[in-house]
Amino acid sequence: MENEEILDDIGALVEEERTLRQRTGGLLPEERTRLSELEVRLDQCWDLLRQRRAKSEFGEDPSTATVRPASEVESYRN
């Protein structure tokens, strides 16, 4: 996956997240679940993009970057 593709994915995920957050009257349970999924997926995409950029900066192959598990990416906040 190329950086542009990752950025396109991020854009689409952000748009969906924004749409859910702007809903009035509260979210249905499945929408809250989807919002949580979007947040995790966004964190994974940003992490992958950062990995790719770092590898490029230091002369490594950015295609070797991998999507890290949600448990790992989400633990960065702590």
PQR file with spaces between the fields and no chain letter, atoms N, CA, C, O and H, PARSE charges and radii, in Angstrom:
ATOM       1  N    MET     1       0.855   -1.179    0.000 -0.4000 1.5000
ATOM       2  CA   MET     1       0.000    0.000    0.000 -0.0000 2.0000
ATOM       3  C    MET     1       0.896    1.235    0.000  0.5500 1.7000
ATOM       4  O    MET     1       1.843    1.328    0.781 -0.5500 1.4000
ATOM       5  N    GLU     2       0.593    2.160   -0.866 -0.4000 1.5000
ATOM       6  CA   GLU     2       1.356    3.398   -0.985 -0.0000 2.0000
ATOM       7  C    GLU     2       0.827    4.463   -0.023  0.5500 1.7000
ATOM       8  O    GLU     2      -0.306    4.372    0.450 -0.5500 1.4000
ATOM       9  H    GLU     2      -0.176    2.085   -1.500  0.4000 1.0000
ATOM      10  N    ASN     3       1.646    5.461    0.258 -0.4000 1.5000
ATOM      11  CA   ASN     3       1.252    6.533    1.173 -0.0000 2.0000
ATOM      12  C    ASN     3      -0.044    7.210    0.728  0.5500 1.7000
ATOM      13  O    ASN     3      -0.900    7.529    1.553 -0.5500 1.4000
ATOM      14  H    ASN     3       2.566    5.535   -0.127  0.4000 1.0000
ATOM      15  N    GLU     4      -0.180    7.424   -0.572 -0.4000 1.5000
ATOM      16  CA   GLU     4      -1.382    8.093   -1.080 -0.0000 2.0000
ATOM      17  C    GLU     4      -2.634    7.266   -0.792  0.5500 1.7000
ATOM      18  O    GLU     4      -3.687    7.813   -0.462 -0.5500 1.4000
ATOM      19  H    GLU     4       0.516    7.165   -1.242  0.4000 1.0000
ATOM      20  N    GLU     5      -2.513    5.951   -0.919 -0.4000 1.5000
ATOM      21  CA   GLU     5      -3.642    5.062   -0.632 -0.0000 2.0000
ATOM      22  C    GLU     5      -4.013    5.120    0.855  0.5500 1.7000
ATOM      23  O    GLU     5      -5.190    5.130    1.216 -0.5500 1.4000
ATOM      24  H    GLU     5      -1.658    5.506   -1.188  0.4000 1.0000
ATOM      25  N    ILE     6      -3.003    5.159    1.689 -0.4000 1.5000
ATOM      26  CA   ILE     6      -3.236    5.248    3.133 -0.0000 2.0000
ATOM      27  C    ILE     6      -3.926    6.569    3.453  0.5500 1.7000
ATOM      28  O    ILE     6      -4.871    6.606    4.242 -0.5500 1.4000
ATOM      29  H    ILE     6      -2.047    5.151    1.396  0.4000 1.0000
ATOM      30  N    LEU     7      -3.456    7.647    2.844 -0.4000 1.5000
ATOM      31  CA   LEU     7      -4.080    8.951    3.078 -0.0000 2.0000
ATOM      32  C    LEU     7      -5.523    8.978    2.565  0.5500 1.7000
ATOM      33  O    LEU     7      -6.387    9.597    3.187 -0.5500 1.4000
ATOM      34  H    LEU     7      -2.689    7.617    2.203  0.4000 1.0000
ATOM      35  N    ASP     8      -5.789    8.315    1.441 -0.4000 1.5000
ATOM      36  CA   ASP     8      -7.159    8.214    0.940 -0.0000 2.0000
ATOM      37  C    ASP     8      -8.040    7.460    1.932  0.5500 1.7000
ATOM      38  O    ASP     8      -9.171    7.862    2.204 -0.5500 1.4000
ATOM      39  H    ASP     8      -5.087    7.813    0.936  0.4000 1.0000
ATOM      40  N    ASP     9      -7.504    6.354    2.474 -0.4000 1.5000
ATOM      41  CA   ASP     9      -8.248    5.586    3.483 -0.0000 2.0000
ATOM      42  C    ASP     9      -8.533    6.449    4.711  0.5500 1.7000
ATOM      43  O    ASP     9      -9.644    6.445    5.241 -0.5500 1.4000
ATOM      44  H    ASP     9      -6.585    6.028    2.253  0.4000 1.0000
ATOM      45  N    ILE    10      -7.520    7.182    5.150 -0.4000 1.5000
ATOM      46  CA   ILE    10      -7.693    8.056    6.311 -0.0000 2.0000
ATOM      47  C    ILE    10      -8.796    9.069    6.040  0.5500 1.7000
ATOM      48  O    ILE    10      -9.654    9.301    6.892 -0.5500 1.4000
ATOM      49  H    ILE    10      -6.618    7.185    4.719  0.4000 1.0000
ATOM      50  N    GLY    11      -8.775    9.668    4.861 -0.4000 1.5000
ATOM      51  CA   GLY    11      -9.800   10.643    4.505 -0.0000 2.0000
ATOM      52  C    GLY    11     -11.201   10.052    4.559  0.5500 1.7000
ATOM      53  O    GLY    11     -12.123   10.676    5.086 -0.5500 1.4000
ATOM      54  H    GLY    11      -8.078    9.479    4.169  0.4000 1.0000
ATOM      55  N    ALA    12     -11.362    8.859    4.017 -0.4000 1.5000
ATOM      56  CA   ALA    12     -12.675    8.206    4.009 -0.0000 2.0000
ATOM      57  C    ALA    12     -13.116    7.860    5.433  0.5500 1.7000
ATOM      58  O    ALA    12     -14.284    8.029    5.784 -0.5500 1.4000
ATOM      59  H    ALA    12     -10.613    8.352    3.589  0.4000 1.0000
ATOM      60  N    LEU    13     -12.181    7.379    6.247 -0.4000 1.5000
ATOM      61  CA   LEU    13     -12.514    7.031    7.629 -0.0000 2.0000
ATOM      62  C    LEU    13     -12.888    8.271    8.432  0.5500 1.7000
ATOM      63  O    LEU    13     -13.827    8.243    9.228 -0.5500 1.4000
ATOM      64  H    LEU    13     -11.232    7.242    5.962  0.4000 1.0000
ATOM      65  N    VAL    14     -12.154    9.350    8.221 -0.4000 1.5000
ATOM      66  CA   VAL    14     -12.444   10.607    8.925 -0.0000 2.0000
ATOM      67  C    VAL    14     -13.826   11.117    8.533  0.5500 1.7000
ATOM      68  O    VAL    14     -14.584   11.584    9.382 -0.5500 1.4000
ATOM      69  H    VAL    14     -11.391    9.372    7.575  0.4000 1.0000
ATOM      70  N    GLU    15     -14.144   11.028    7.268 -0.4000 1.5000
ATOM      71  CA   GLU    15     -15.459   11.489    6.805 -0.0000 2.0000
ATOM      72  C    GLU    15     -16.586   10.674    7.446  0.5500 1.7000
ATOM      73  O    GLU    15     -17.596   11.229    7.878 -0.5500 1.4000
ATOM      74  H    GLU    15     -13.528   10.648    6.578  0.4000 1.0000
ATOM      75  N    GLU    16     -16.405    9.365    7.500 -0.4000 1.5000
ATOM      76  CA   GLU    16     -17.420    8.520    8.137 -0.0000 2.0000
ATOM      77  C    GLU    16     -17.531    8.838    9.628  0.5500 1.7000
ATOM      78  O    GLU    16     -18.631    8.914   10.176 -0.5500 1.4000
ATOM      79  H    GLU    16     -15.584    8.914    7.149  0.4000 1.0000
ATOM      80  N    GLU    17     -16.376    9.023   10.275 -0.4000 1.5000
ATOM      81  CA   GLU    17     -16.372    9.372   11.701 -0.0000 2.0000
ATOM      82  C    GLU    17     -17.096   10.699   11.919  0.5500 1.7000
ATOM      83  O    GLU    17     -17.910   10.822   12.834 -0.5500 1.4000
ATOM      84  H    GLU    17     -15.483    8.962    9.830  0.4000 1.0000
ATOM      85  N    ARG    18     -16.802   11.678   11.089 -0.4000 1.5000
ATOM      86  CA   ARG    18     -17.424   12.991   11.204 -0.0000 2.0000
ATOM      87  C    ARG    18     -18.943   12.885   11.044  0.5500 1.7000
ATOM      88  O    ARG    18     -19.695   13.511   11.791 -0.5500 1.4000
ATOM      89  H    ARG    18     -16.140   11.577   10.346  0.4000 1.0000
ATOM      90  N    THR    19     -19.380   12.104   10.086 -0.4000 1.5000
ATOM      91  CA   THR    19     -20.809   11.914    9.844 -0.0000 2.0000
ATOM      92  C    THR    19     -21.492   11.326   11.087  0.5500 1.7000
ATOM      93  O    THR    19     -22.567   11.778   11.482 -0.5500 1.4000
ATOM      94  H    THR    19     -18.769   11.596    9.480  0.4000 1.0000
ATOM      95  N    LEU    20     -20.871   10.336   11.687 -0.4000 1.5000
ATOM      96  CA   LEU    20     -21.451    9.726   12.889 -0.0000 2.0000
ATOM      97  C    LEU    20     -21.473   10.709   14.053  0.5500 1.7000
ATOM      98  O    LEU    20     -22.459   10.788   14.785 -0.5500 1.4000
ATOM      99  H    LEU    20     -19.998    9.969   11.366  0.4000 1.0000
ATOM     100  N    ARG    21     -20.395   11.452   14.223 -0.4000 1.5000
ATOM     101  CA   ARG    21     -20.324   12.393   15.350 -0.0000 2.0000
ATOM     102  C    ARG    21     -21.296   13.556   15.208  0.5500 1.7000
ATOM     103  O    ARG    21     -21.691   14.157   16.207 -0.5500 1.4000
ATOM     104  H    ARG    21     -19.593   11.388   13.628  0.4000 1.0000
ATOM     105  N    GLN    22     -21.681   13.877   13.993 -0.4000 1.5000
ATOM     106  CA   GLN    22     -22.588   14.999   13.768 -0.0000 2.0000
ATOM     107  C    GLN    22     -24.058   14.601   13.867  0.5500 1.7000
ATOM     108  O    GLN    22     -24.937   15.458   13.784 -0.5500 1.4000
ATOM     109  H    GLN    22     -21.360   13.389   13.181  0.4000 1.0000
ATOM     110  N    ARG    23     -24.324   13.343   14.040 -0.4000 1.5000
ATOM     111  CA   ARG    23     -25.714   12.901   14.143 -0.0000 2.0000
ATOM     112  C    ARG    23     -26.350   13.482   15.393  0.5500 1.7000
ATOM     113  O    ARG    23     -25.748   13.491   16.467 -0.5500 1.4000
ATOM     114  H    ARG    23     -23.609   12.647   14.108  0.4000 1.0000
ATOM     115  N    THR    24     -27.532   13.949   15.244 -0.4000 1.5000
ATOM     116  CA   THR    24     -28.257   14.469   16.400 -0.0000 2.0000
ATOM     117  C    THR    24     -29.150   13.370   16.950  0.5500 1.7000
ATOM     118  O    THR    24     -29.557   12.464   16.223 -0.5500 1.4000
ATOM     119  H    THR    24     -28.021   13.942   14.371  0.4000 1.0000
ATOM     120  N    GLY    25     -29.443   13.454   18.200 -0.4000 1.5000
ATOM     121  CA   GLY    25     -30.318   12.470   18.818 -0.0000 2.0000
ATOM     122  C    GLY    25     -29.603   11.234   19.328  0.5500 1.7000
ATOM     123  O    GLY    25     -30.251   10.279   19.756 -0.5500 1.4000
ATOM     124  H    GLY    25     -29.112   14.190   18.791  0.4000 1.0000
ATOM     125  N    GLY    26     -28.303   11.235   19.291 -0.4000 1.5000
ATOM     126  CA   GLY    26     -27.547   10.102   19.813 -0.0000 2.0000
ATOM     127  C    GLY    26     -27.354    9.009   18.781  0.5500 1.7000
ATOM     128  O    GLY    26     -28.022    8.973   17.748 -0.5500 1.4000
ATOM     129  H    GLY    26     -27.777   12.011   18.943  0.4000 1.0000
ATOM     130  N    LEU    27     -26.431    8.126   19.087 -0.4000 1.5000
ATOM     131  CA   LEU    27     -26.099    7.030   18.185 -0.0000 2.0000
ATOM     132  C    LEU    27     -26.748    5.737   18.641  0.5500 1.7000
ATOM     133  O    LEU    27     -26.919    5.501   19.837 -0.5500 1.4000
ATOM     134  H    LEU    27     -25.888    8.156   19.926  0.4000 1.0000
ATOM     135  N    LEU    28     -27.099    4.921   17.697 -0.4000 1.5000
ATOM     136  CA   LEU    28     -27.573    3.580   17.996 -0.0000 2.0000
ATOM     137  C    LEU    28     -26.385    2.745   18.461  0.5500 1.7000
ATOM     138  O    LEU    28     -25.240    3.094   18.170 -0.5500 1.4000
ATOM     139  H    LEU    28     -26.960    5.113   16.725  0.4000 1.0000
ATOM     140  N    PRO    29     -26.632    1.655   19.172 -0.5600 1.5000
ATOM     141  CA   PRO    29     -25.513    0.830   19.648  0.2800 2.0000
ATOM     142  C    PRO    29     -24.551    0.401   18.533  0.5500 1.7000
ATOM     143  O    PRO    29     -23.335    0.423   18.720 -0.5500 1.4000
ATOM     144  N    GLU    30     -25.090    0.017   17.389 -0.4000 1.5000
ATOM     145  CA   GLU    30     -24.211   -0.415   16.293 -0.0000 2.0000
ATOM     146  C    GLU    30     -23.405    0.755   15.725  0.5500 1.7000
ATOM     147  O    GLU    30     -22.306    0.559   15.206 -0.5500 1.4000
ATOM     148  H    GLU    30     -26.079   -0.001   17.238  0.4000 1.0000
ATOM     149  N    GLU    31     -23.942    1.950   15.820 -0.4000 1.5000
ATOM     150  CA   GLU    31     -23.200    3.129   15.374 -0.0000 2.0000
ATOM     151  C    GLU    31     -22.083    3.475   16.348  0.5500 1.7000
ATOM     152  O    GLU    31     -21.007    3.901   15.930 -0.5500 1.4000
ATOM     153  H    GLU    31     -24.835    2.109   16.241  0.4000 1.0000
ATOM     154  N    ARG    32     -22.323    3.299   17.626 -0.4000 1.5000
ATOM     155  CA   ARG    32     -21.261    3.507   18.620 -0.0000 2.0000
ATOM     156  C    ARG    32     -20.140    2.493   18.421  0.5500 1.7000
ATOM     157  O    ARG    32     -18.960    2.825   18.537 -0.5500 1.4000
ATOM     158  H    ARG    32     -23.197    2.953   17.966  0.4000 1.0000
ATOM     159  N    THR    33     -20.524    1.249   18.119 -0.4000 1.5000
ATOM     160  CA   THR    33     -19.528    0.216   17.843 -0.0000 2.0000
ATOM     161  C    THR    33     -18.713    0.590   16.618  0.5500 1.7000
ATOM     162  O    THR    33     -17.488    0.470   16.618 -0.5500 1.4000
ATOM     163  H    THR    33     -21.482    0.979   18.025  0.4000 1.0000
ATOM     164  N    ARG    34     -19.398    1.046   15.570 -0.4000 1.5000
ATOM     165  CA   ARG    34     -18.707    1.443   14.347 -0.0000 2.0000
ATOM     166  C    ARG    34     -17.766    2.617   14.600  0.5500 1.7000
ATOM     167  O    ARG    34     -16.663    2.653   14.054 -0.5500 1.4000
ATOM     168  H    ARG    34     -20.393    1.144   15.570  0.4000 1.0000
ATOM     169  N    LEU    35     -18.186    3.569   15.414 -0.4000 1.5000
ATOM     170  CA   LEU    35     -17.341    4.710   15.750 -0.0000 2.0000
ATOM     171  C    LEU    35     -16.063    4.241   16.446  0.5500 1.7000
ATOM     172  O    LEU    35     -14.974    4.729   16.145 -0.5500 1.4000
ATOM     173  H    LEU    35     -19.082    3.540   15.857  0.4000 1.0000
ATOM     174  N    SER    36     -16.197    3.309   17.361 -0.4000 1.5000
ATOM     175  CA   SER    36     -15.011    2.753   18.034 -0.0000 2.0000
ATOM     176  C    SER    36     -14.095    2.060   17.043  0.5500 1.7000
ATOM     177  O    SER    36     -12.874    2.196   17.116 -0.5500 1.4000
ATOM     178  H    SER    36     -17.082    2.912   17.605  0.4000 1.0000
ATOM     179  N    GLU    37     -14.685    1.316   16.118 -0.4000 1.5000
ATOM     180  CA   GLU    37     -13.889    0.640   15.090 -0.0000 2.0000
ATOM     181  C    GLU    37     -13.153    1.651   14.215  0.5500 1.7000
ATOM     182  O    GLU    37     -11.991    1.449   13.864 -0.5500 1.4000
ATOM     183  H    GLU    37     -15.677    1.205   16.060  0.4000 1.0000
ATOM     184  N    LEU    38     -13.830    2.725   13.872 -0.4000 1.5000
ATOM     185  CA   LEU    38     -13.209    3.768   13.057 -0.0000 2.0000
ATOM     186  C    LEU    38     -12.015    4.389   13.772  0.5500 1.7000
ATOM     187  O    LEU    38     -10.974    4.621   13.158 -0.5500 1.4000
ATOM     188  H    LEU    38     -14.775    2.889   14.158  0.4000 1.0000
ATOM     189  N    GLU    39     -12.161    4.656   15.056 -0.4000 1.5000
ATOM     190  CA   GLU    39     -11.073    5.255   15.825 -0.0000 2.0000
ATOM     191  C    GLU    39      -9.844    4.358   15.832  0.5500 1.7000
ATOM     192  O    GLU    39      -8.720    4.835   15.674 -0.5500 1.4000
ATOM     193  H    GLU    39     -13.007    4.467   15.555  0.4000 1.0000
ATOM     194  N    VAL    40     -10.059    3.063   16.014 -0.4000 1.5000
ATOM     195  CA   VAL    40      -8.943    2.117   16.024 -0.0000 2.0000
ATOM     196  C    VAL    40      -8.304    2.044   14.641  0.5500 1.7000
ATOM     197  O    VAL    40      -7.080    2.082   14.516 -0.5500 1.4000
ATOM     198  H    VAL    40     -10.973    2.676   16.142  0.4000 1.0000
ATOM     199  N    ARG    41      -9.120    1.942   13.619 -0.4000 1.5000
ATOM     200  CA   ARG    41      -8.603    1.841   12.258 -0.0000 2.0000
ATOM     201  C    ARG    41      -7.818    3.103   11.870  0.5500 1.7000
ATOM     202  O    ARG    41      -6.788    3.019   11.202 -0.5500 1.4000
ATOM     203  H    ARG    41     -10.114    1.911   13.721  0.4000 1.0000
ATOM     204  N    LEU    42      -8.312    4.259   12.292 -0.4000 1.5000
ATOM     205  CA   LEU    42      -7.570    5.499   12.034 -0.0000 2.0000
ATOM     206  C    LEU    42      -6.214    5.481   12.718  0.5500 1.7000
ATOM     207  O    LEU    42      -5.210    5.862   12.116 -0.5500 1.4000
ATOM     208  H    LEU    42      -9.150    4.327   12.834  0.4000 1.0000
ATOM     209  N    ASP    43      -6.175    5.043   13.964 -0.4000 1.5000
ATOM     210  CA   ASP    43      -4.893    4.951   14.670 -0.0000 2.0000
ATOM     211  C    ASP    43      -3.941    4.014   13.935  0.5500 1.7000
ATOM     212  O    ASP    43      -2.749    4.300   13.826 -0.5500 1.4000
ATOM     213  H    ASP    43      -6.991    4.733   14.452  0.4000 1.0000
ATOM     214  N    GLN    44      -4.461    2.898   13.432 -0.4000 1.5000
ATOM     215  CA   GLN    44      -3.621    1.958   12.700 -0.0000 2.0000
ATOM     216  C    GLN    44      -3.104    2.576   11.400  0.5500 1.7000
ATOM     217  O    GLN    44      -1.937    2.401   11.050 -0.5500 1.4000
ATOM     218  H    GLN    44      -5.430    2.666   13.521  0.4000 1.0000
ATOM     219  N    CYS    45      -3.961    3.289   10.695 -0.4000 1.5000
ATOM     220  CA   CYS    45      -3.535    3.927    9.448 -0.0000 2.0000
ATOM     221  C    CYS    45      -2.461    4.975    9.692  0.5500 1.7000
ATOM     222  O    CYS    45      -1.456    5.016    8.981 -0.5500 1.4000
ATOM     223  H    CYS    45      -4.909    3.431   10.980  0.4000 1.0000
ATOM     224  N    TRP    46      -2.669    5.824   10.696 -0.4000 1.5000
ATOM     225  CA   TRP    46      -1.665    6.846   11.004 -0.0000 2.0000
ATOM     226  C    TRP    46      -0.349    6.200   11.415  0.5500 1.7000
ATOM     227  O    TRP    46       0.721    6.670   11.027 -0.5500 1.4000
ATOM     228  H    TRP    46      -3.485    5.791   11.273  0.4000 1.0000
ATOM     229  N    ASP    47      -0.419    5.134   12.193 -0.4000 1.5000
ATOM     230  CA   ASP    47       0.789    4.429   12.610 -0.0000 2.0000
ATOM     231  C    ASP    47       1.516    3.854   11.398  0.5500 1.7000
ATOM     232  O    ASP    47       2.737    3.966   11.298 -0.5500 1.4000
ATOM     233  H    ASP    47      -1.288    4.753   12.509  0.4000 1.0000
ATOM     234  N    LEU    48       0.778    3.241   10.481 -0.4000 1.5000
ATOM     235  CA   LEU    48       1.383    2.678    9.278 -0.0000 2.0000
ATOM     236  C    LEU    48       2.040    3.773    8.444  0.5500 1.7000
ATOM     237  O    LEU    48       3.150    3.591    7.944 -0.5500 1.4000
ATOM     238  H    LEU    48      -0.214    3.150   10.562  0.4000 1.0000
ATOM     239  N    LEU    49       1.376    4.887    8.295 -0.4000 1.5000
ATOM     240  CA   LEU    49       1.939    6.001    7.538 -0.0000 2.0000
ATOM     241  C    LEU    49       3.229    6.509    8.193  0.5500 1.7000
ATOM     242  O    LEU    49       4.215    6.776    7.505 -0.5500 1.4000
ATOM     243  H    LEU    49       0.474    5.036    8.701  0.4000 1.0000
ATOM     244  N    ARG    50       3.216    6.641    9.515 -0.4000 1.5000
ATOM     245  CA   ARG    50       4.432    7.080   10.226 -0.0000 2.0000
ATOM     246  C    ARG    50       5.571    6.075   10.033  0.5500 1.7000
ATOM     247  O    ARG    50       6.719    6.467    9.825 -0.5500 1.4000
ATOM     248  H    ARG    50       2.416    6.424   10.074  0.4000 1.0000
ATOM     249  N    GLN    51       5.251    4.782   10.101 -0.4000 1.5000
ATOM     250  CA   GLN    51       6.276    3.759    9.878 -0.0000 2.0000
ATOM     251  C    GLN    51       6.888    3.890    8.484  0.5500 1.7000
ATOM     252  O    GLN    51       8.108    3.869    8.320 -0.5500 1.4000
ATOM     253  H    GLN    51       4.319    4.463   10.270  0.4000 1.0000
ATOM     254  N    ARG    52       6.023    4.024    7.490 -0.4000 1.5000
ATOM     255  CA   ARG    52       6.483    4.122    6.100 -0.0000 2.0000
ATOM     256  C    ARG    52       7.364    5.352    5.901  0.5500 1.7000
ATOM     257  O    ARG    52       8.409    5.275    5.254 -0.5500 1.4000
ATOM     258  H    ARG    52       5.032    4.041    7.623  0.4000 1.0000
ATOM     259  N    ARG    53       6.948    6.471    6.452 -0.4000 1.5000
ATOM     260  CA   ARG    53       7.726    7.704    6.310 -0.0000 2.0000
ATOM     261  C    ARG    53       9.083    7.592    7.004  0.5500 1.7000
ATOM     262  O    ARG    53      10.098    8.048    6.479 -0.5500 1.4000
ATOM     263  H    ARG    53       6.100    6.534    6.977  0.4000 1.0000
ATOM     264  N    ALA    54       9.088    6.986    8.179 -0.4000 1.5000
ATOM     265  CA   ALA    54      10.346    6.805    8.911 -0.0000 2.0000
ATOM     266  C    ALA    54      11.292    5.886    8.138  0.5500 1.7000
ATOM     267  O    ALA    54      12.487    6.163    8.038 -0.5500 1.4000
ATOM     268  H    ALA    54       8.262    6.616    8.606  0.4000 1.0000
ATOM     269  N    LYS    55      10.765    4.816    7.602 -0.4000 1.5000
ATOM     270  CA   LYS    55      11.612    3.901    6.831 -0.0000 2.0000
ATOM     271  C    LYS    55      12.192    4.607    5.611  0.5500 1.7000
ATOM     272  O    LYS    55      13.372    4.445    5.300 -0.5500 1.4000
ATOM     273  H    LYS    55       9.794    4.591    7.682  0.4000 1.0000
ATOM     274  N    SER    56      11.373    5.384    4.925 -0.4000 1.5000
ATOM     275  CA   SER    56      11.858    6.129    3.761 -0.0000 2.0000
ATOM     276  C    SER    56      12.953    7.104    4.156  0.5500 1.7000
ATOM     277  O    SER    56      13.973    7.225    3.477 -0.5500 1.4000
ATOM     278  H    SER    56      10.414    5.515    5.177  0.4000 1.0000
ATOM     279  N    GLU    57      12.727    7.799    5.265 -0.4000 1.5000
ATOM     280  CA   GLU    57      13.694    8.802    5.724 -0.0000 2.0000
ATOM     281  C    GLU    57      15.058    8.187    6.020  0.5500 1.7000
ATOM     282  O    GLU    57      16.093    8.821    5.813 -0.5500 1.4000
ATOM     283  H    GLU    57      11.898    7.701    5.816  0.4000 1.0000
ATOM     284  N    PHE    58      15.047    6.946    6.505 -0.4000 1.5000
ATOM     285  CA   PHE    58      16.307    6.318    6.887 -0.0000 2.0000
ATOM     286  C    PHE    58      16.794    5.298    5.863  0.5500 1.7000
ATOM     287  O    PHE    58      17.596    4.419    6.178 -0.5500 1.4000
ATOM     288  H    PHE    58      14.206    6.431    6.673  0.4000 1.0000
ATOM     289  N    GLY    59      16.293    5.429    4.620 -0.4000 1.5000
ATOM     290  CA   GLY    59      16.802    4.609    3.531 -0.0000 2.0000
ATOM     291  C    GLY    59      16.323    3.175    3.525  0.5500 1.7000
ATOM     292  O    GLY    59      16.893    2.339    2.824 -0.5500 1.4000
ATOM     293  H    GLY    59      15.641    6.143    4.364  0.4000 1.0000
ATOM     294  N    GLU    60      15.304    2.875    4.276 -0.4000 1.5000
ATOM     295  CA   GLU    60      14.749    1.520    4.291 -0.0000 2.0000
ATOM     296  C    GLU    60      13.565    1.437    3.336  0.5500 1.7000
ATOM     297  O    GLU    60      13.045    2.458    2.886 -0.5500 1.4000
ATOM     298  H    GLU    60      14.841    3.554    4.846  0.4000 1.0000
ATOM     299  N    ASP    61      13.152    0.232    3.036 -0.4000 1.5000
ATOM     300  CA   ASP    61      12.030   -0.006    2.134 -0.0000 2.0000
ATOM     301  C    ASP    61      10.715    0.223    2.877  0.5500 1.7000
ATOM     302  O    ASP    61      10.395   -0.530    3.797 -0.5500 1.4000
ATOM     303  H    ASP    61      13.575   -0.598    3.401  0.4000 1.0000
ATOM     304  N    PRO    62       9.945    1.251    2.493 -0.5600 1.5000
ATOM     305  CA   PRO    62       8.693    1.533    3.198  0.2800 2.0000
ATOM     306  C    PRO    62       7.652    0.424    3.040  0.5500 1.7000
ATOM     307  O    PRO    62       6.730    0.317    3.849 -0.5500 1.4000
ATOM     308  N    SER    63       7.795   -0.395    2.006 -0.4000 1.5000
ATOM     309  CA   SER    63       6.818   -1.471    1.804 -0.0000 2.0000
ATOM     310  C    SER    63       6.933   -2.561    2.865  0.5500 1.7000
ATOM     311  O    SER    63       6.071   -3.436    2.946 -0.5500 1.4000
ATOM     312  H    SER    63       8.543   -0.308    1.349  0.4000 1.0000
ATOM     313  N    THR    64       7.988   -2.519    3.680 -0.4000 1.5000
ATOM     314  CA   THR    64       8.130   -3.515    4.743 -0.0000 2.0000
ATOM     315  C    THR    64       7.356   -3.125    6.007  0.5500 1.7000
ATOM     316  O    THR    64       7.268   -3.908    6.953 -0.5500 1.4000
ATOM     317  H    THR    64       8.688   -1.808    3.615  0.4000 1.0000
ATOM     318  N    ALA    65       6.800   -1.921    6.016 -0.4000 1.5000
ATOM     319  CA   ALA    65       5.974   -1.495    7.164 -0.0000 2.0000
ATOM     320  C    ALA    65       4.700   -2.330    7.178  0.5500 1.7000
ATOM     321  O    ALA    65       4.160   -2.679    6.128 -0.5500 1.4000
ATOM     322  H    ALA    65       6.871   -1.285    5.247  0.4000 1.0000
ATOM     323  N    THR    66       4.236   -2.639    8.360 -0.4000 1.5000
ATOM     324  CA   THR    66       3.034   -3.469    8.489 -0.0000 2.0000
ATOM     325  C    THR    66       2.026   -2.816    9.434  0.5500 1.7000
ATOM     326  O    THR    66       2.377   -2.028   10.312 -0.5500 1.4000
ATOM     327  H    THR    66       4.675   -2.355    9.212  0.4000 1.0000
ATOM     328  N    VAL    67       0.776   -3.173    9.220 -0.4000 1.5000
ATOM     329  CA   VAL    67      -0.279   -2.701   10.114 -0.0000 2.0000
ATOM     330  C    VAL    67      -0.106   -3.431   11.438  0.5500 1.7000
ATOM     331  O    VAL    67      -0.092   -4.661   11.487 -0.5500 1.4000
ATOM     332  H    VAL    67       0.491   -3.813    8.507  0.4000 1.0000
ATOM     333  N    ARG    68       0.024   -2.667   12.492 -0.4000 1.5000
ATOM     334  CA   ARG    68       0.192   -3.269   13.818 -0.0000 2.0000
ATOM     335  C    ARG    68      -1.172   -3.595   14.405  0.5500 1.7000
ATOM     336  O    ARG    68      -2.170   -2.956   14.069 -0.5500 1.4000
ATOM     337  H    ARG    68       0.014   -1.668   12.452  0.4000 1.0000
ATOM     338  N    PRO    69      -1.211   -4.592   15.283 -0.5600 1.5000
ATOM     339  CA   PRO    69      -2.488   -4.964   15.901  0.2800 2.0000
ATOM     340  C    PRO    69      -3.079   -3.804   16.707  0.5500 1.7000
ATOM     341  O    PRO    69      -2.357   -2.963   17.244 -0.5500 1.4000
ATOM     342  N    ALA    70      -4.387   -3.785   16.774 -0.4000 1.5000
ATOM     343  CA   ALA    70      -5.081   -2.728   17.520 -0.0000 2.0000
ATOM     344  C    ALA    70      -4.585   -2.654   18.957  0.5500 1.7000
ATOM     345  O    ALA    70      -4.424   -1.562   19.503 -0.5500 1.4000
ATOM     346  H    ALA    70      -4.974   -4.467   16.338  0.4000 1.0000
ATOM     347  N    SER    71      -4.343   -3.794   19.565 -0.4000 1.5000
ATOM     348  CA   SER    71      -3.895   -3.804   20.964 -0.0000 2.0000
ATOM     349  C    SER    71      -2.574   -3.060   21.133  0.5500 1.7000
ATOM     350  O    SER    71      -2.351   -2.414   22.157 -0.5500 1.4000
ATOM     351  H    SER    71      -4.473   -4.680   19.121  0.4000 1.0000
ATOM     352  N    GLU    72      -1.711   -3.146   20.144 -0.4000 1.5000
ATOM     353  CA   GLU    72      -0.422   -2.457   20.216 -0.0000 2.0000
ATOM     354  C    GLU    72      -0.583   -0.958   19.940  0.5500 1.7000
ATOM     355  O    GLU    72      -0.062   -0.126   20.683 -0.5500 1.4000
ATOM     356  H    GLU    72      -1.893   -3.671   19.312  0.4000 1.0000
ATOM     357  N    VAL    73      -1.290   -0.628   18.892 -0.4000 1.5000
ATOM     358  CA   VAL    73      -1.470    0.772   18.515 -0.0000 2.0000
ATOM     359  C    VAL    73      -2.254    1.533   19.589  0.5500 1.7000
ATOM     360  O    VAL    73      -1.928    2.678   19.903 -0.5500 1.4000
ATOM     361  H    VAL    73      -1.714   -1.304   18.289  0.4000 1.0000
ATOM     362  N    GLU    74      -3.252    0.920   20.132 -0.4000 1.5000
ATOM     363  CA   GLU    74      -4.072    1.589   21.141 -0.0000 2.0000
ATOM     364  C    GLU    74      -3.335    1.767   22.466  0.5500 1.7000
ATOM     365  O    GLU    74      -3.677    2.653   23.248 -0.5500 1.4000
ATOM     366  H    GLU    74      -3.517   -0.010   19.877  0.4000 1.0000
ATOM     367  N    SER    75      -2.341    0.943   22.721 -0.4000 1.5000
ATOM     368  CA   SER    75      -1.597    1.073   23.979 -0.0000 2.0000
ATOM     369  C    SER    75      -0.639    2.264   23.956  0.5500 1.7000
ATOM     370  O    SER    75      -0.102    2.636   24.999 -0.5500 1.4000
ATOM     371  H    SER    75      -2.064    0.222   22.086  0.4000 1.0000
ATOM     372  N    TYR    76      -0.413    2.873   22.779 -0.4000 1.5000
ATOM     373  CA   TYR    76       0.467    4.038   22.690 -0.0000 2.0000
ATOM     374  C    TYR    76      -0.079    5.203   23.502  0.5500 1.7000
ATOM     375  O    TYR    76       0.684    6.058   23.950 -0.5500 1.4000
ATOM     376  H    TYR    76      -0.849    2.571   21.931  0.4000 1.0000
ATOM     377  N    ARG    77      -1.376    5.242   23.692 -0.4000 1.5000
ATOM     378  CA   ARG    77      -2.001    6.353   24.394 -0.0000 2.0000
ATOM     379  C    ARG    77      -1.672    6.347   25.892  0.5500 1.7000
ATOM     380  O    ARG    77      -1.721    7.388   26.548 -0.5500 1.4000
ATOM     381  H    ARG    77      -1.995    4.547   23.328  0.4000 1.0000
ATOM     382  N    ASN    78      -1.351    5.210   26.407 -0.4000 1.5000
ATOM     383  CA   ASN    78      -1.137    5.086   27.856 -0.0000 2.0000
ATOM     384  C    ASN    78       0.219    5.554   28.274  0.5500 1.7000
ATOM     385  O    ASN    78       0.548    5.513   29.459 -0.5500 1.4000
ATOM     386  H    ASN    78      -1.311    4.365   25.875  0.4000 1.0000
